[in-house]
């Protein structure tokens, strides 16, 4: 296994490919994605696409790149306040916080497969502590036919939060004592959090005390739609069946496997 990891690392380094953290469900750099970074004129991006309507019920959504959420009504014009859900819009926040794109990082978005919209924050820098990096993602499942690796059916209208793997340079969820963050969803005035999994409080506020529980709970996390405008109790799982790697990712894996075989092949005599 160490040789396989070394082969993957070698392939990423040689071809200057940014390898996604292993716990993120969808490769953030799937073909055809859009990107927001330090060169982007506006940190609050409005995304309009006909393919969004079956997922959101409208063709227009907003990505607040520096505050870690997607909404159907806009973004924050000021620093995020932990646990504040007093807004007249729906908010899907895998890590509502304050980040600074001028120090690096990028946000990618798009449709990795039909009926699924993904937004990923990659190597984002904390605005209060530039040594703190986060990689995280939100998936909007608008189609049927997807299940978790354990066979749990994912209903259309469901949401998945996932985070970078612990030990990855981008981190999983890293926060400072002076900069708490929030994980949660505000949908039709109702707040859904990870409190039932032992992560954060009723308002979704997480602190450094929650990091061990969050990392040990098993990410990603599924907010499965209950069909009544809300979500069932969130569950932790490993992967979504049907979200296959993009061809480029498959080629990279093949290259890595080739490197592994080369490492194991005995030298010619």
C-alpha positions as CSV (number, residue, x, y, z in Angstrom):
1,X,0.0,0.0,0.0
2,X,2.9,2.4,0.7
3,X,4.2,1.7,-2.7
4,X,0.9,2.5,-4.3
5,X,0.7,5.7,-2.4
6,X,4.2,6.5,-3.5
7,X,3.3,5.8,-7.1
8,X,0.2,8.1,-6.9
9,X,2.3,10.8,-5.3
10,X,4.9,10.5,-8.0
11,X,2.3,10.7,-10.7
12,X,0.8,13.9,-9.2
13,X,4.2,15.5,-8.9
14,X,5.5,14.6,-12.3
15,X,2.4,15.8,-14.2
16,X,1.7,18.7,-11.9
17,X,-1.7,17.4,-11.0
18,X,-3.3,18.6,-7.8
19,X,-4.6,15.3,-6.3
20,X,-7.8,15.8,-4.3
21,X,-8.0,14.7,-0.7
22,X,-9.2,11.2,-0.5
23,X,-12.3,11.9,1.7
24,X,-13.7,14.3,-0.8
25,X,-16.5,12.5,-2.7
26,X,-15.9,14.1,-6.1
27,X,-12.6,15.0,-7.6
28,X,-12.8,18.9,-7.5
29,X,-11.0,19.1,-10.8
30,X,-13.4,17.0,-12.9
31,X,-13.6,17.9,-16.6
32,X,-15.5,21.1,-17.4
33,X,-15.6,22.6,-13.9
34,X,-15.7,26.4,-13.3
35,X,-13.2,28.0,-11.0
36,X,-13.1,30.9,-8.6
37,X,-9.7,32.0,-7.3
38,X,-7.6,35.1,-6.4
39,X,-7.9,36.4,-10.0
40,X,-11.7,36.3,-10.0
41,X,-13.2,39.8,-10.0
42,X,-15.9,39.1,-7.6
43,X,-15.7,36.7,-4.6
44,X,-19.5,36.2,-4.6
45,X,-20.4,34.4,-7.7
46,X,-23.8,34.0,-9.3
47,X,-24.1,30.7,-11.2
48,X,-26.9,30.4,-13.8
49,X,-27.4,27.2,-15.6
50,X,-30.5,25.4,-16.9
51,X,-29.3,22.2,-15.3
52,X,-29.7,23.7,-11.8
53,X,-33.5,24.0,-11.9
54,X,-34.2,20.3,-11.2
55,X,-31.8,20.5,-8.2
56,X,-32.7,23.9,-6.7
57,X,-36.0,24.7,-8.3
58,X,-34.4,27.7,-10.0
59,X,-31.7,28.3,-12.5
60,X,-29.7,30.7,-10.3
61,X,-27.6,30.0,-7.2
62,X,-24.9,31.9,-5.4
63,X,-21.5,30.7,-4.2
64,X,-20.0,32.7,-1.4
65,X,-16.4,31.6,-2.0
66,X,-14.8,33.3,1.0
67,X,-17.5,32.3,3.5
68,X,-17.9,28.6,2.6
69,X,-21.5,28.2,1.5
70,X,-24.0,28.1,-1.3
71,X,-27.3,29.9,-1.2
72,X,-30.3,30.8,-3.2
73,X,-30.4,34.5,-2.2
74,X,-26.9,36.0,-2.0
75,X,-23.8,36.1,0.3
76,X,-22.3,37.8,3.2
77,X,-20.9,41.3,2.8
78,X,-19.1,41.1,6.1
79,X,-17.4,38.4,8.2
80,X,-19.4,35.3,9.0
81,X,-20.8,35.1,12.5
82,X,-20.7,31.5,13.9
83,X,-24.1,30.0,14.3
84,X,-26.1,32.9,12.9
85,X,-28.9,31.6,10.7
86,X,-31.0,34.7,10.7
87,X,-31.3,35.0,7.0
88,X,-34.2,35.1,4.6
89,X,-32.6,32.7,2.2
90,X,-31.7,29.0,2.1
91,X,-28.0,28.3,2.9
92,X,-26.0,25.1,2.5
93,X,-22.8,25.6,4.5
94,X,-20.3,22.8,4.7
95,X,-17.9,25.1,6.5
96,X,-19.2,28.6,7.1
97,X,-16.2,30.6,8.1
98,X,-14.0,33.5,7.0
99,X,-11.4,32.7,4.3
100,X,-9.0,34.8,2.2
101,X,-8.5,33.9,-1.4
102,X,-5.7,36.5,-1.8
103,X,-3.5,34.0,0.1
104,X,-4.3,31.1,-2.2
105,X,-6.9,28.4,-2.7
106,X,-9.7,28.0,-5.2
107,X,-13.3,27.1,-5.5
108,X,-14.5,24.8,-8.3
109,X,-18.1,24.0,-9.3
110,X,-20.1,22.2,-11.9
111,X,-21.8,18.9,-12.8
112,X,-19.5,15.9,-12.3
113,X,-22.3,13.6,-13.5
114,X,-25.9,14.3,-14.6
115,X,-28.2,15.4,-11.8
116,X,-25.4,16.2,-9.4
117,X,-24.0,19.7,-8.7
118,X,-20.7,20.0,-6.8
119,X,-18.9,22.9,-5.2
120,X,-15.5,22.4,-3.7
121,X,-13.2,24.7,-1.7
122,X,-9.6,23.5,-2.2
123,X,-6.7,24.6,0.0
124,X,-8.6,27.6,1.3
125,X,-6.7,29.9,3.7
126,X,-8.3,31.0,7.0
127,X,-8.6,34.8,7.1
128,X,-7.6,35.0,10.7
129,X,-4.7,32.5,10.6
130,X,-3.0,32.1,7.3
131,X,-1.3,28.8,8.5
132,X,-4.8,27.1,8.6
133,X,-6.0,25.4,5.4
134,X,-9.2,23.7,4.6
135,X,-10.5,21.5,1.8
136,X,-14.2,20.7,1.7
137,X,-17.1,20.1,-0.6
138,X,-20.9,20.1,-0.9
139,X,-22.8,17.9,-3.3
140,X,-26.4,18.5,-4.3
141,X,-28.1,15.3,-5.4
142,X,-31.0,16.1,-7.7
143,X,-31.4,12.7,-9.4
144,X,-32.4,9.2,-8.2
145,X,-30.4,6.1,-8.4
146,X,-27.5,6.9,-6.1
147,X,-26.7,5.0,-3.0
148,X,-24.0,5.1,-0.3
149,X,-21.3,2.3,-0.3
150,X,-23.4,0.5,2.3
151,X,-26.5,0.5,0.0
152,X,-28.4,3.3,1.7
153,X,-30.6,5.0,-1.0
154,X,-30.0,8.7,-1.5
155,X,-33.2,10.5,-2.3
156,X,-33.3,13.4,-4.8
157,X,-33.0,16.7,-3.0
158,X,-30.3,15.3,-0.7
159,X,-27.1,17.1,0.3
160,X,-23.6,15.7,1.1
161,X,-20.9,17.5,3.0
162,X,-17.4,16.0,2.7
163,X,-13.9,17.1,3.8
164,X,-10.3,16.6,2.9
165,X,-8.5,13.7,4.4
166,X,-6.6,14.0,7.7
167,X,-2.9,14.0,7.0
168,X,-3.4,15.7,3.6
169,X,-1.6,19.0,3.3
170,X,-5.0,20.7,2.7
171,X,-6.2,19.3,6.0
172,X,-9.7,18.1,6.8
173,X,-11.3,20.7,9.1
174,X,-8.8,23.0,10.8
175,X,-9.8,25.9,12.9
176,X,-8.3,28.1,15.6
177,X,-9.6,28.8,19.0
178,X,-10.2,32.4,18.0
179,X,-12.0,31.5,14.8
180,X,-14.9,29.0,15.3
181,X,-16.8,27.9,12.3
182,X,-20.3,26.5,11.4
183,X,-21.5,23.4,9.6
184,X,-25.1,23.3,8.7
185,X,-28.1,23.9,6.4
186,X,-30.8,26.5,6.6
187,X,-33.7,25.3,4.5
188,X,-37.1,27.0,4.6
189,X,-36.2,28.4,8.0
190,X,-35.2,25.1,9.5
191,X,-31.6,24.5,10.6
192,X,-30.0,21.0,10.2
193,X,-26.6,20.3,11.8
194,X,-24.3,17.5,12.7
195,X,-25.1,17.7,16.4
196,X,-26.7,14.3,16.4
197,X,-23.4,12.8,15.3
198,X,-21.6,14.6,18.2
199,X,-20.2,17.4,16.1
200,X,-20.9,21.0,17.0
201,X,-23.9,22.4,18.9
202,X,-27.5,22.9,17.9
203,X,-26.6,25.9,15.7
204,X,-23.8,23.9,14.0
205,X,-21.0,25.9,15.7
206,X,-17.8,23.8,15.9
207,X,-14.7,24.6,17.9
208,X,-11.3,23.0,18.3
209,X,-13.0,20.7,20.8
210,X,-15.1,19.2,18.0
211,X,-12.2,18.4,15.7
212,X,-11.5,14.9,17.0
213,X,-15.2,13.9,16.8
214,X,-15.6,15.4,13.4
215,X,-12.6,13.5,12.0
216,X,-13.5,10.3,13.8
217,X,-17.2,10.3,12.8
218,X,-16.5,9.2,9.3
219,X,-16.9,11.8,6.6
220,X,-18.6,12.4,4.2
221,X,-22.0,13.2,5.8
222,X,-25.4,12.7,4.1
223,X,-28.4,14.9,4.7
224,X,-31.0,12.7,3.1
225,X,-34.1,14.5,1.9
226,X,-37.3,13.4,3.6
227,X,-39.5,14.6,0.8
228,X,-41.2,17.1,3.1
229,X,-38.9,20.0,2.7
230,X,-36.4,18.8,5.2
231,X,-33.8,16.2,6.0
232,X,-33.5,13.0,8.0
233,X,-31.0,12.7,10.7
234,X,-27.6,13.0,9.0
235,X,-25.5,9.9,8.6
236,X,-21.7,9.3,8.0
237,X,-20.6,7.1,5.2
238,X,-17.7,6.5,2.9
239,X,-18.6,6.9,-0.8
240,X,-21.5,7.4,-3.2
241,X,-22.0,4.6,-5.8
242,X,-22.4,6.0,-9.3
243,X,-20.1,9.0,-8.9
244,X,-17.3,7.5,-11.0
245,X,-13.9,9.1,-11.5
246,X,-13.4,11.3,-14.6
247,X,-11.3,9.9,-17.4
248,X,-8.3,12.0,-16.4
249,X,-8.6,10.6,-12.9
250,X,-8.7,7.1,-14.3
251,X,-5.7,7.7,-16.4
252,X,-3.8,9.0,-13.4
253,X,-4.8,5.9,-11.4
254,X,-3.6,3.7,-14.3
255,X,-0.3,5.6,-14.3
256,X,0.0,5.1,-10.6
257,X,-0.8,1.4,-10.9
258,X,1.8,1.1,-13.7
259,X,4.3,2.7,-11.4
260,X,3.4,0.2,-8.7
261,X,3.9,-2.7,-11.1
262,X,7.2,-1.3,-12.1
263,X,8.2,-1.0,-8.5
264,X,7.3,-4.7,-7.9
265,X,8.7,-6.1,-11.2
266,X,12.0,-7.9,-10.6
267,X,15.0,-6.5,-12.4
268,X,15.9,-8.3,-15.7
269,X,18.8,-10.7,-15.4
